[in-house]
Amino acid sequence: MKSKKNLTRFTYETTAFQGWRLNISRGGVSFTRYFSDKQCGGERGALKAAEAKLAELKAFLDPAPRKDGKLTKTAEAGARKVLGAG
């Protein structure tokens, strides 16, 4: 499978990790989370989990409060909570 916007596929045989990396930047802050094939039941399961978390994070971040173009500390903390280990 090919990478998509905000989602990158890792399939290198020489690494211990194979799965998808979610990375999104908003208001001067980057948010990253990895979705392992092993933990999500395979490549498609990991992609599905990453896409769901990306949609949830975008829904939180896009209307989030900003000050001088940057996310507020409260909004940043809330986004990190949304991104969490769920």
C-alpha positions as CSV (number, residue, x, y, z in Angstrom):
1,M,0.0,0.0,0.0
2,K,1.1,3.5,-0.7
3,S,1.5,6.3,1.7
4,K,-1.3,8.9,2.0
5,K,-1.4,12.5,3.2
6,N,-0.4,12.5,6.9
7,L,0.1,8.7,6.8
8,T,3.4,7.1,5.9
9,R,3.9,3.3,5.4
10,F,6.9,1.7,7.0
11,T,7.7,-1.8,5.5
12,Y,11.5,-2.0,5.8
13,E,12.7,-5.5,6.3
14,T,15.6,-4.3,8.4
15,T,13.5,-2.5,11.1
16,A,11.6,-4.0,14.0
17,F,8.6,-1.8,13.2
18,Q,6.2,-2.4,10.3
19,G,3.1,-0.3,10.1
20,W,1.8,3.2,9.6
21,R,3.0,6.5,11.0
22,L,0.5,9.3,11.5
23,N,2.0,12.8,11.4
24,I,0.1,16.0,11.3
25,S,1.1,19.6,12.0
26,R,-1.3,22.3,13.2
27,G,-0.6,25.7,14.7
28,G,3.1,25.2,14.9
29,V,3.0,21.8,16.6
30,S,3.5,18.3,15.1
31,F,1.7,15.3,16.4
32,T,2.9,11.8,15.6
33,R,1.7,8.3,16.4
34,Y,2.7,4.8,15.1
35,F,0.2,2.0,14.3
36,S,1.9,-1.4,14.3
37,D,0.7,-4.2,11.9
38,K,1.2,-6.7,14.8
39,Q,-0.9,-4.8,17.3
40,C,-3.7,-3.9,14.8
41,G,-4.1,-7.2,13.1
42,G,-2.2,-6.6,10.0
43,E,-1.5,-3.9,7.4
44,R,-5.1,-3.1,6.7
45,G,-6.1,-3.0,10.4
46,A,-3.2,-0.7,11.1
47,L,-4.2,1.6,8.2
48,K,-7.8,1.6,9.4
49,A,-6.8,2.5,12.9
50,A,-4.5,5.3,11.7
51,E,-7.2,6.7,9.4
52,A,-9.7,6.7,12.2
53,K,-7.3,8.4,14.6
54,L,-6.4,11.0,11.9
55,A,-10.0,11.9,11.4
56,E,-10.6,12.2,15.1
57,L,-7.5,14.4,15.6
58,K,-8.4,16.6,12.6
59,A,-11.9,17.1,14.0
60,F,-10.4,18.2,17.3
61,L,-7.6,20.4,15.9
62,D,-9.2,22.3,13.1
63,P,-11.6,24.3,15.3
64,A,-9.1,24.4,18.2
65,P,-8.3,27.8,19.7
66,R,-5.2,29.6,18.6
67,K,-3.3,32.6,19.8
68,D,-1.2,34.5,17.3
69,G,-1.6,31.6,14.9
70,K,-0.3,29.0,17.4
71,L,-2.3,26.4,19.2
72,T,-3.0,27.3,22.8
73,K,-1.3,25.1,25.5
74,T,-4.7,23.8,26.4
75,A,-5.6,22.9,22.8
76,E,-2.2,21.2,22.4
77,A,-2.7,19.1,25.5
78,G,-6.2,18.2,24.4
79,A,-4.9,17.0,21.0
80,R,-2.2,14.9,22.7
81,K,-4.9,13.3,24.8
82,V,-7.0,12.6,21.7
83,L,-3.9,11.1,20.0
84,G,-3.2,9.0,23.2
85,A,-2.8,5.3,23.2
86,G,-6.4,4.5,22.2
